[in-house]
Amino acid sequence: MPERAGIAELADLARSELSLRRFLHGLPGVDQVGAEARAASLATRSIKAGAKLWAIDAAISMVDLTTLEGADTPGKVRALCGKARRPSPHDRSVPPVAAVCVYPDLVPCAKIALAGSAVKVASVATAFPSGRASLPVKLADVADAVAAGADEVDMVIDRGAFLAGHYGLVLDEVRAVKAVCGRAHLKVILETGELVTYDNVRRACWTAMIGGADFVKTSTGKISPASTLPVALVMLEAVRDFADASGRAVGVKVAGGIRSTKDAIRYLVLVNEVAGEAWLEPDLFRIGASSLLNDLLMQRYKQQSGAYAGSQDFSIE
Amino acid sequence: MPRFTYAPAPESRAVVDLKPSYGLFIDGEFVDPFDGEHFKTENPSSQEVLAEVGSAGHADVDRAVAAARRAQEQVWGPMPGKERAKYIFRVARILQERSRELAVLETLDNGKPIRESRDVDIPLAAAHFFYHAGWADKLAYAGLGPDPRPLGVVAQVIPWNFPLLMAAWKLAPALATGNTCVLKPAETTPLSALLLAEILQQAELPPGVVNIITGAGATGAALVAHPGIDKVAFTGSTEVGKQIQRTLAGTGKRLTLELGGKAANVVFDDAPLSQAVEGIVNGIFFNQGQVCCAGSRLLVQESIAEGLVEALKRRLETLRLGDPLDKNTDIGAINSMQQLDKIRELAASGETEGAQRWSPACELPERGYWFPPTVFTDVVPAQRIAREEIFGPVLSVLTFRTPDEAVEKANNTTYGLSAGVWTEKGSRILHMASRLRAGVVWANTFNRFDPSSPFGGYRESGFGREGGRHGLAAYLKSALGSDRA
């Protein structure tokens, strides 16, 4: 709960490495045991009936349907885009997902496949997933994705710089990437599994938000642990407090290992009770996933018909 | 309009088999009270009558004490510790197996949210039996001399705020140490103890080792004054505790008292604030604040008070008050009309004496006993709400400027049961813990319990410890003379 300040004042905090460090280290600490207990307690919420159906549709509309493999091909991406536009061929009432997330070189392919739909194209960039490249290379990566038509850019922070205490370097990179993004939305991946402590997660969130992030995102999906409920809790508190301080609402994207409807609903409960219901929309909350979508469809069918469908009833992508 | 409205998610009542009438559990059997008197117990969230239970009189107390004496001298006392342990382990396992049934029944009779009875009361009750079962054959190594002996027959009188858990706190150490028991549950919450009696039958505990007699204050008074008992263990109000102490004065009987509290929850400016907010909520709204160790006085460093209270209020807006059986309910019903009246009267005094009263927007159900989560700010130490135990969901917020002032204000109470300290500075935690006059000091948490951790207070919060190695001393005669509990 930092002092009230406008965006200009927050930017001023970052005028030097020293003042940024003072600010980040002045944020209230996170007690690990307490944060984990709070997340575990919210995970016991029991979401039934109409509330469950609402949550399933909300979750579908927040999915960033993702494929980030070396083996990705245009055919794979087209199949994913088809699924993204209409998750269930049988049921037109199922909303489309929020975005398709691919590597930069597959953005043109995804753009064509999603033309005329509301589904956004998101591209990872900045030498994803490790981020171990020079700044010019990272910026070229971003420029390439944006030129190809990416609506959203998922960058990674330099965890090495962060862990070495060079917060200013991390901030400068976020700002530089933001400038290259132009109108594309910027999601900043913290890779919380490498930051390890909740104090680090909170500081990295604030660094990214001060740098102009539109979203803060937990993970690349390439490192274990990826997103966890307590990490999401700490990030949701950060965006809530940042909105209080600056008046600007930053979104949260959780990614990695979220496979079941039950998991997804637990995150939505967390969003609802920590950041507040204003964050319960695709502009401010996303779930990066691939296999989750079919489980959401299966549970949606179960919720409406009372019976489970077989896995063959849902398309693979 | 809220978009994510949680649908009702009630736990099923079908798992509980309520009988219309319950007798007293004496000498291994359910028997009618001698004079046939019964009283009704109700669901405080709906005022529905759940059952009638026997009201034990003098003759019933005589029977129960005699059965306990016989069992102690002939069966339980002479039994080797490793054999006693088997029974106690068995009780613990059955508590786990029947945990859902116990949780639903506890919530019905007490009014507490099923989330708490399911996740706290019942698992902890089982944990107390497990823990003490482990001690039964190791008493010679408890630091109380080579061969500590049981006291004999123990009278145990427990409150209504954690009915089954308090029964477990009392029975488990007494049984592990070779004593036999006459337990009197509270008048408004007798049902889980009676289900426990069924569980003791199921575990084939020898008759008379545990006797459970229901009744009001008169039953408790008859029990603690009975000449055939060797010790009284009481948890409840300070007022009744004092009466019991007067009754026992000069009799040579042992006594442990776990009474009221007015705990300070001290938040420094370097605290982990988000978790401190959770700790404050857990400290005073857990079990509707009907907790003897509740963190009812929030002492917050003045430099962060405004922001912290604001964050606390925002958090309280998310609390869900309503049907205690709903799995998403955070705040349940107050246990009785009598308690609700007391809370109302004290809260009203807070307003009269000039404190600022605040509650989140929350609709109270029409039937049953309900009180909204309430925060008083601008509280000064001279007001009643800063001094008297409210035993309800009412928080008094006071401020301090320096660590010395925090200690002085925290200790400015007639009680001394618990306290909380919130700071990221480890040395400050130790410094505060050594100066706070409270039996339990929680650091960066609140209302955490474990059977291995001794619990108890001093001054008007009572004396004696329950749990851990220290708790055993309260039920043993020691050759070392360290048996004053």
Interface residues (C-beta under 8 A of the other chain):
Chain A: M1 P28 G29 V30 D31 V33 G34 A35 A37 R38 T44 R45 S46 I47 K48 A49 G50 A51 K52 W54 A55 A58 E237 L268 N272 E273 E277 L280
Chain B: P2 R3 F4 T5 Y6 A7 P8 A9 R115 D119 D270 A271 P272 L273 S274 Q275 E278 G279 I304 G307 L308 E310 A311 T318 K327 N328 E424 N444 T445
